[in-house]
Amino acid sequence: MTSSFTFSHEFTLNKAYFAETYDASVDSSIKPKDFIKAGLFALAGIAILLLTSTGDEQLANKNMYYLGYFFVGLAVVEALSIKFKRTWWLWRQMMSKAANNPATITIDDDGIATKSAYVNHQIRWTDIYRITESESGFLITLAKGKSYLSKQGLSEAAMDFIRQKN
């Protein structure tokens, strides 16, 4: 009978952790297809502005005129979110309730569990498609997405256990 493996580690969901997670798991290259939504917003805004007569004092036309500028502004915000993708993502994570709170990661025979006051996430070994190791952590590919596990705080035994599960 083989003995079961269990490892637990507590860490803080701080900016350094989120930055490491982003750098290891997100493709930060900018592709032309990333601007499709911004382009559609811009086209919709310009179309509304061109079709709206500003000389008419009707309230409906004024509201449509403002709606056109709203879509143009939305296009600008979307384009900036693409250009500053990493900063935008880090800001959103730091604004979440989970930011700057402790979390506990548990690695055992069932899988990898992350628990905190606001996060309760379980990844079962059977749900993992692939584990890719880097210098700073493990990128875990699932059927519907990716997850990142930092090596910081992991014991050598825990890292060997994860490598065996690959």
N, C-alpha and C positions, 0 to 999 in steps of 0.2 A: 504494500500500500504506500503510495507516495504522499508526502506531507503537503499540505496546502500552503500557498504563499500569500502573504498579506504585507502590504507596505502602506503607510499613511504619512502624509506630509502636509503641514499647514503653511500657507503663503498668503500674501496680500495682493489683491487685484488692483495694482497701482499702474501708473503710467508706463513705467519701465517694462512691466509684464505685458501690457497691451501692445507696446511698441515692438517687443520681441515677437509676440504672436502675429502681428500684422506683417512684419518683415519676413517671417518664415512661411507664412501661409497664403499670402495674397500676391498675385501677379500685378505688379505696379506699372507695367508698361501701358502706354496710352495707345489705343487702337482707334482707327476712324469710326468703327461701329459703336464706340462708346458715346459718340456725339449724336447718335440718331435721335434720342429723346430730346436733347437740347435743340436740335434742328427742327423737330416737329413742333415744339413749343414756339420757336421763333416764327416758323411759317404760319402757325395758327394766329399768333399775335399780329403779324404783319397783315395777314388776310383780313382780320377783323378791323384793323385800323384803316385799311384801304376801302373796305366796304361800308364803313361808318362815315356818314356825312357829319362833319363837325359844325357846319353852318346851321343845321337844324337844332332848335333849342329843346327838342323833346327829351324828356328824362330817359327814355329807353335808349336813345342814341348816345346820350352821355354815358350811361352805364356800359354800353357796348364799347365805347371808346376807352373807358377805364379798364374794361376786361382785356382789350387788346394790349394795353401797356402792362397789365398783370402778366399775360403770357410771355411778353418780351422779357420782362424782369425774371420770370421763372426760367426762361432759357438761359439767361446770364448766370443765375444761381446754379443751374444744372451744369453748365460749362465750367464754372469755377470749382464745383465739387469734383469734377473729373480731373482738372488740373492739379488740385490740392487734395487728391484722394486720401493719402495717408493722414494728413492733418485733420481732414473732415472725419475720417473713421475714428481716429484717436479722440477727437473732441466728443463724438457721440458716445463712445465707451466711457469716457470720464464723466459725462453727464448722467449716466445710468445710475440706478440705485445701488448696484453691486460694486461700483468703483470705490476704492480705498477701504474695502471691507475684507476681513480674513475669509479664506476658503480652505477647505480640506480636500485633498485628493487621496483616494484610496485605490490601490492597485491590488487585485486579488484574482482568484481563479475564475470569477464571474466576468470581470472586465475592469474598466476604469470608471470610477465614480467621483464626481466633483460636487461638493456640497458647501453651501454658504447660506447666509440668511435669505438671499434672493435667487440663488441658483441651486438646482437639484438636477444634475445631468448624469445619466448612466450610459456608457458605451459598452456593449457586450462584445466579447471576443468574436462571437459568431457573426456580428454585424459589420466587422471590419473587413474591408476589401484589400487594403494594402497599408503597410507601415513603412514610411520612408524616413531614414535617420539622417540628420544633419549634425553639424557641430554643436548647435545650441539646443536641439530637441528632436522630437518625433512628430512628423506630419502624418496623421491618421486619416486615411481616405475611407469614407463610408459610401454606401449606395447613394445617399442624397446629401453630399457635402463633404466638408473636411473639418478636422479638428486638430488642434495643436497641443502638444504636451511638452513643456519646457524641461530640460534636463536639470535645471537649477533646483537643487533640493532633493533630487532623486539619488538613491543609493546605487552603488554599482550592481548590487543584486537585483534591484528593481529594473535597471536598464537591461541587464542580461535576461530577465524574465520577459520583458517586452520584446526583445530581439528574438527569443525563442517562439513567441506567438506569431511572428511574421510568416 
